[in-house]
Amino acid sequence: MGMGRSGWWPAATLALWLAGCASGGPAAFVSEDNRAISYTGDRGVANQPFPANYRSEILAYLRTYLNNPVGIHDGVMAEPVQRTVGGRLRYVACLRFAARESDGSYGPARERAAVYVDGRFDRMIEDAAELCAASTYAPFPELAALTR
């Protein structure tokens, strides 16, 4: 059976339109003068607002990101400071902890960087040794208290 002679074109048009959006087509992500569009209006050179809820946002992220957030060891964190990330000025909070592996063991503590845009958590950078160099860490006991 099927769509008939003229029923296929709306579906094909919709599929092509969606493919253009998903591929990052020019109309979706580039302005008329070929500059990249920033949804935050931030060009990366101005000071960002301080992330007031950085501790709770990191905890919420790790609760969902880690396979087993229970029993984190050696949790420390540095207060957010402005650093250049990907050519843009961002607040970055560095943290170091040892998460429980799937077999119940613990590996060495690893350094990660939480990046903030417009005062809100944006992403976690896993390999943050260079970005977190010279950070001053303080205990972050809330990490050890995480639950599922």
C-alpha positions as CSV (number, residue, x, y, z in Angstrom):
1,M,0.0,0.0,0.0
2,G,2.0,3.1,0.9
3,M,1.5,6.8,0.6
4,G,0.2,7.0,-3.0
5,R,1.5,9.1,-5.8
6,S,1.6,12.5,-4.2
7,G,1.9,11.5,-0.5
8,W,5.6,11.0,-0.5
9,W,6.8,14.5,-1.2
10,P,5.8,16.1,2.2
11,A,7.7,13.3,4.0
12,A,10.8,13.7,1.8
13,T,10.7,17.5,2.3
14,L,10.6,17.1,6.0
15,A,13.4,14.6,6.0
16,L,15.6,16.9,4.0
17,W,14.8,19.8,6.2
18,L,15.6,17.9,9.4
19,A,18.9,16.6,7.8
20,G,19.9,20.2,7.1
21,C,19.2,21.2,10.7
22,A,21.1,18.3,12.1
23,S,24.1,18.8,10.0
24,G,24.6,22.3,11.2
25,G,23.6,23.9,8.0
26,P,24.4,27.5,7.3
27,A,21.0,28.9,8.2
28,A,21.1,27.4,11.6
29,F,24.5,28.4,12.9
30,V,26.0,31.2,10.8
31,S,24.8,34.7,10.5
32,E,24.4,36.5,7.2
33,D,27.9,37.9,7.3
34,N,29.4,34.4,7.9
35,R,30.2,34.9,11.6
36,A,29.4,32.1,14.1
37,I,26.3,32.7,16.2
38,S,26.8,32.6,20.0
39,Y,23.6,31.8,21.8
40,T,25.0,33.5,25.0
41,G,25.9,36.7,23.2
42,D,29.4,36.1,24.6
43,R,32.5,36.7,22.5
44,G,34.8,35.2,25.1
45,V,36.7,38.3,26.0
46,A,34.4,39.8,28.7
47,N,34.3,38.7,32.3
48,Q,31.8,36.0,33.0
49,P,29.5,36.1,36.0
50,F,30.7,34.1,39.0
51,P,28.9,30.7,39.2
52,A,27.1,31.1,42.5
53,N,25.8,27.5,42.7
54,Y,29.0,25.8,41.5
55,R,29.2,23.3,44.3
56,S,25.6,22.0,44.0
57,E,25.8,21.9,40.2
58,I,29.0,19.8,40.3
59,L,27.4,17.4,42.7
60,A,24.2,17.1,40.6
61,Y,26.3,16.4,37.5
62,L,28.5,13.8,39.2
63,R,25.5,12.0,40.7
64,T,24.2,11.3,37.2
65,Y,27.5,11.1,35.4
66,L,29.3,8.5,37.5
67,N,28.3,4.9,37.3
68,N,28.6,4.6,41.1
69,P,28.8,7.9,42.9
70,V,28.8,6.3,46.3
71,G,32.0,6.2,48.2
72,I,34.2,8.8,46.4
73,H,37.6,9.1,48.0
74,D,40.1,12.0,48.2
75,G,37.6,14.6,47.1
76,V,39.1,18.1,46.8
77,M,38.1,21.2,44.8
78,A,39.5,24.6,43.9
79,E,37.2,27.6,43.8
80,P,36.3,28.8,40.3
81,V,38.7,31.1,38.6
82,Q,38.6,32.6,35.1
83,R,40.7,30.8,32.5
84,T,40.7,30.7,28.8
85,V,39.0,27.5,27.5
86,G,38.7,27.1,23.7
87,G,39.7,30.7,23.1
88,R,37.0,32.0,25.4
89,L,37.1,33.4,29.0
90,R,35.3,31.0,31.3
91,Y,35.1,30.2,35.0
92,V,36.7,26.9,35.8
93,A,36.4,24.9,39.0
94,C,39.0,22.2,39.3
95,L,38.4,19.0,41.3
96,R,40.3,15.9,42.0
97,F,38.8,12.6,43.3
98,A,39.0,8.8,43.1
99,A,35.7,7.2,42.1
100,R,34.9,3.6,42.8
101,E,35.5,1.3,39.8
102,S,33.0,-1.3,38.6
103,D,34.9,-4.0,40.5
104,G,34.8,-2.1,43.8
105,S,38.4,-1.0,43.7
106,Y,39.7,2.6,43.6
107,G,42.2,4.0,41.0
108,P,44.3,7.0,41.6
109,A,42.6,10.4,42.0
110,R,42.1,12.2,38.7
111,E,41.8,15.9,38.0
112,R,38.8,17.2,36.2
113,A,37.7,20.8,35.3
114,A,34.1,22.0,35.5
115,V,33.5,24.8,33.0
116,Y,30.9,27.5,33.5
117,V,29.2,29.7,30.9
118,D,27.1,32.6,32.0
119,G,27.3,31.5,35.6
120,R,26.0,28.0,34.9
121,F,27.6,24.6,34.6
122,D,28.4,23.8,31.0
123,R,30.6,20.8,30.8
124,M,33.3,18.6,32.5
125,I,36.7,18.3,31.0
126,E,38.2,14.9,31.9
127,D,41.9,15.5,31.2
128,A,42.4,18.8,33.0
129,A,46.0,18.7,34.2
130,E,47.1,21.7,32.1
131,L,44.0,23.7,32.8
132,C,44.1,23.0,36.5
133,A,47.9,23.6,36.9
134,A,48.6,25.8,40.0
135,S,45.1,25.4,41.4
136,T,44.7,25.6,45.2
137,Y,42.6,22.7,46.4
138,A,40.5,22.5,49.6
139,P,38.6,19.5,50.9
140,F,35.2,18.9,49.2
141,P,33.5,16.5,51.7
142,E,30.2,16.6,49.9
143,L,31.7,14.3,47.3
144,A,32.1,11.5,49.8
145,A,28.4,11.9,50.8
146,L,27.0,11.4,47.3
147,T,24.3,8.8,46.8
148,R,22.6,7.3,43.8
